[in-house]
Amino acid sequence: KTANYVLVAADAGTVVAMNAAGSTTITVNTGLFSAGDTVFIQNWGAGTCTVTAGTATVSTHGSLALAQYEGGTLYFTSASAAIFF
């Protein structure tokens, strides 16, 4: 992806790769995923990619801002909440 992106149900179990020179966001909304679903997010681009809670709750111990070549797994604990590892 080269622009801001909103996750869709079909992203479950896949890799979402961002590749943009400028900053981008990936938005997470409720009702699209079930408990146990995962989405791997990676940032290839020079711009920071930020995982953003839309209507869902996204928790993490680290940062939701991914610099170039960083990535992580979004693990859904319910249809409305996820943890980013």
VMD Tcl script that draws the C-alpha trace (Angstrom):
set ca {
  {0.00 0.00 0.00}
  {1.22 3.48 -0.76}
  {-1.46 5.56 0.98}
  {-3.48 5.53 4.20}
  {-5.37 2.26 4.53}
  {-8.35 0.98 6.51}
  {-8.16 -2.73 7.31}
  {-10.90 -4.95 5.84}
  {-12.06 -8.42 6.89}
  {-10.13 -10.00 3.99}
  {-6.86 -8.81 5.60}
  {-7.18 -11.48 8.35}
  {-4.24 -13.87 8.15}
  {-2.37 -11.76 5.60}
  {0.49 -9.27 5.43}
  {-0.29 -5.61 4.88}
  {2.86 -3.94 3.53}
  {3.15 -0.16 3.47}
  {5.60 1.45 1.06}
  {5.39 5.24 1.03}
  {7.91 8.07 1.19}
  {5.59 10.08 3.46}
  {3.73 9.24 6.63}
  {0.77 6.83 6.42}
  {-1.78 5.31 8.76}
  {-3.46 1.93 9.00}
  {-6.85 2.22 10.70}
  {-8.41 -0.61 12.72}
  {-12.20 -0.71 13.07}
  {-14.59 -3.00 14.97}
  {-16.72 -5.81 13.62}
  {-14.31 -7.00 10.93}
  {-12.22 -9.56 12.79}
  {-12.83 -12.34 15.31}
  {-10.88 -13.28 18.42}
  {-7.70 -15.08 17.32}
  {-7.41 -13.35 13.93}
  {-4.06 -11.80 13.07}
  {-2.75 -9.28 10.55}
  {0.98 -8.77 10.06}
  {1.87 -5.14 9.29}
  {5.22 -4.14 7.82}
  {6.61 -0.82 6.70}
  {9.06 -0.81 3.80}
  {8.78 2.89 3.03}
  {10.82 5.80 4.34}
  {7.73 7.42 5.88}
  {6.47 6.41 9.31}
  {3.43 4.13 9.28}
  {1.18 4.48 12.32}
  {-1.35 1.85 13.36}
  {-4.41 3.84 14.43}
  {-7.44 2.76 16.41}
  {-10.52 3.76 14.44}
  {-13.54 2.33 16.23}
  {-11.53 -0.59 17.69}
  {-9.22 -0.51 20.69}
  {-5.56 -1.20 19.88}
  {-3.16 -1.81 22.78}
  {0.61 -2.23 22.74}
  {3.57 -2.22 25.08}
  {5.73 -0.49 22.47}
  {4.94 2.03 19.79}
  {2.24 2.00 17.14}
  {4.48 4.12 14.89}
  {6.56 1.94 12.57}
  {9.75 3.33 11.07}
  {11.17 1.96 7.81}
  {11.67 -1.84 7.92}
  {9.74 -2.25 11.15}
  {6.66 -4.42 11.52}
  {4.53 -6.41 13.90}
  {1.47 -8.56 14.40}
  {-1.97 -7.24 15.22}
  {-3.68 -9.97 17.31}
  {-7.41 -9.63 17.84}
  {-8.73 -10.58 21.28}
  {-12.33 -9.80 20.24}
  {-14.22 -8.14 17.39}
  {-13.46 -4.75 18.92}
  {-10.00 -5.06 20.48}
  {-6.50 -5.98 19.34}
  {-2.97 -6.08 20.71}
  {-0.05 -5.02 18.53}
  {3.10 -7.09 19.11}
}
mol new
graphics top color blue
foreach p $ca { graphics top sphere $p radius 0.5 }
foreach p [lrange $ca 0 end-1] q [lrange $ca 1 end] { graphics top cylinder $p $q radius 0.2 }
display resetview
